């Protein structure tokens, strides 16, 4: 997986460099070992931008909608770079197990807590998947804010990587804990956006 991940990274780096030069703040906040990477989601290029911002030494396992596996060429590339395919609209236990296994073995999982792309001006709804993964494995969450590149081809893109934090366990039902924690993650991402 690492070989293909780094190969794709090297091949796509020039494209991103030309289309949207990336200015990254907070690379020093990237932890060694397992973490749940959580970013806002505005463009289908977001996974490439995050991978570029984290650098080729940090291989990220992106959670991706299962429909993408059927897209010619793209589906096979995503498999080779370690994407975890999720069937949306249901509790996909296979995807959850794959993500938990990655985290327990010290790897990083990247997920968009909103679950789908959210346009500028729309309110984001916090889904609980990222919070559940972080709480069940007790790994840190790394919030990431992405400027919107799709609106500005060839314009500079700002990426802010926030400080890792751990979600606090509260005395509440599991569903309430996941919901509260998911909202906390989105708030951390939103705060980073105000600093851009």
C-alpha positions in Angstrom: 0.0 0.0 0.0 2.8 2.5 0.9 4.5 2.0 -2.4 1.3 2.8 -4.4 0.3 5.7 -2.1 3.7 7.3 -2.5 3.7 6.7 -6.3 0.3 8.4 -6.7 1.5 11.2 -4.4 4.6 11.8 -6.6 2.6 11.6 -9.8 -0.2 14.0 -8.7 2.1 16.5 -6.9 2.9 18.5 -10.0 -0.9 18.7 -10.9 -1.7 20.2 -7.5 1.3 22.5 -7.5 0.1 24.0 -10.8 -3.7 24.0 -10.2 -3.7 25.2 -6.6 -0.4 25.9 -4.9 -0.8 24.8 -1.3 0.2 26.8 1.7 0.2 24.6 4.8 0.2 25.8 8.4 0.6 23.4 11.3 2.6 20.6 9.9 4.3 20.4 13.2 1.0 19.3 14.7 1.0 16.0 12.7 1.5 13.2 15.3 3.5 10.1 14.8 1.4 6.9 14.9 -2.3 6.5 14.9 -4.7 9.4 14.5 -8.1 10.2 13.1 -7.7 13.1 10.6 -10.9 15.1 10.3 -11.4 17.9 7.7 -14.2 19.9 6.2 -15.3 18.7 2.8 -15.9 21.2 -0.1 -14.4 19.6 -3.2 -13.7 16.2 -4.7 -10.1 17.2 -4.7 -10.0 17.4 -0.9 -8.4 13.9 -0.3 -5.6 14.8 -2.7 -5.1 18.2 -1.0 -5.0 16.6 2.5 -2.5 13.9 1.3 -0.3 16.6 -0.2 -0.5 18.7 3.0 0.5 15.8 5.2 3.4 14.8 2.9 4.4 11.5 1.4 5.8 10.1 4.7 2.3 10.0 6.3 0.2 7.4 4.5 -3.5 8.1 5.1 -6.4 5.7 4.8 -9.3 7.7 3.5 -12.8 6.7 4.1 -14.5 6.8 0.7 -18.1 6.2 -0.5 -18.5 2.6 -1.7 -19.9 3.8 -5.1 -16.3 5.0 -6.1 -15.0 1.4 -6.2 -17.1 0.9 -9.4 -15.6 3.9 -11.2 -13.2 2.6 -13.8 -9.5 3.2 -13.0 -10.3 5.4 -10.0 -11.7 2.5 -8.0 -8.6 0.3 -8.5 -6.3 3.2 -7.6 -8.3 3.9 -4.4 -8.0 0.2 -3.5 -4.2 0.2 -4.0 -3.7 3.3 -1.9 -5.6 1.8 1.0 -9.0 3.6 0.9 -11.7 2.2 3.1 -15.0 2.0 1.2 -18.1 2.8 3.2 -21.7 1.9 2.2 -23.6 5.1 3.0 -27.0 5.1 4.6 -26.3 1.9 6.7 -24.1 0.8 9.5 -21.2 -0.7 7.5 -19.5 -3.0 10.0 -16.9 -4.1 7.5 -15.7 -0.5 6.9 -15.8 0.2 10.7 -13.7 -2.9 11.4 -11.2 -2.0 8.7 -10.8 1.5 10.1 -10.5 0.3 13.6 -7.8 -2.2 12.5 -5.8 0.5 10.8 -5.9 2.7 13.9 -5.1 -0.2 16.3 -2.0 -1.0 14.1 -0.7 2.6 14.4 -1.9 4.0 11.1 -3.9 7.2 10.3 -7.5 7.3 9.0 -8.8 10.3 7.3 -12.5 11.1 7.4 -14.8 13.9 6.5 -17.1 14.2 9.6 -19.9 15.9 7.5 -20.1 12.6 5.5 -20.4 14.4 2.1 -19.4 17.6 0.4 -21.0 20.7 1.9 -21.3 23.9 -0.2 -20.2 27.3 1.2 -23.0 28.8 3.2 -24.7 25.5 4.0 -24.8 24.3 7.6 -22.7 21.2 8.3 -24.3 18.3 10.0 -21.9 16.3 12.3 -22.0 12.5 11.6 -20.7 10.3 14.4 -18.3 8.0 12.5 -15.1 9.9 13.2 -15.9 10.4 16.9 -16.8 6.7 17.3 -13.4 5.6 15.8 -11.4 8.0 18.0 -13.3 7.0 21.2 -13.1 3.3 20.6 -9.4 3.3 19.9 -8.4 6.2 22.2 -6.3 7.9 19.5 -6.0 11.6 18.9 -8.2 13.6 16.5 -6.3 16.0 14.2 -8.6 18.8 12.9 -7.9 20.1 9.4 -9.4 23.2 7.7 -9.3 23.4 3.9 -9.9 26.6 1.9 -12.3 26.0 -1.0 -10.1 25.3 -4.0 -12.8 24.4 -6.5 -13.9 28.0 -6.7 -10.4 29.3 -7.4 -8.5 27.2 -10.0 -4.9 28.3 -10.0 -5.3 30.3 -6.8 -3.4 29.6 -3.6 -5.0 27.2 -1.2 -4.6 27.4 2.5 -4.6 24.3 4.7 -4.5 24.6 8.4 -3.6 21.5 10.5 -4.7 21.9 14.1 -3.3 20.5 17.3 -4.2 16.9 18.0 -6.7 16.4 20.8 -8.4 13.5 22.5 -12.2 13.3 22.9 -13.3 13.2 26.5 -15.5 10.4 27.7 -18.6 11.7 29.4 -21.2 10.0 31.5 -23.9 9.7 28.9 -25.4 7.1 26.6 -23.1 5.9 23.8 -25.2 7.7 21.1 -25.2 11.0 23.0 -21.4 10.7 23.6 -20.8 10.1 19.9 -23.1 13.0 18.9 -21.6 15.4 21.3 -18.0 14.4 20.3 -18.9 14.7 16.6 -20.1 18.3 17.2 -16.9 19.0 19.1 -14.8 17.9 16.1 -16.7 20.2 13.7 -16.3 23.1 16.1 -12.5 22.6 16.2 -12.4 22.6 12.4 -14.5 25.7 12.2 -12.2 27.5 14.6 -9.2 26.7 12.4 -11.2 28.3 9.4 -11.5 31.6 11.2 -7.7 31.8 11.4 -7.3 31.7 7.6 
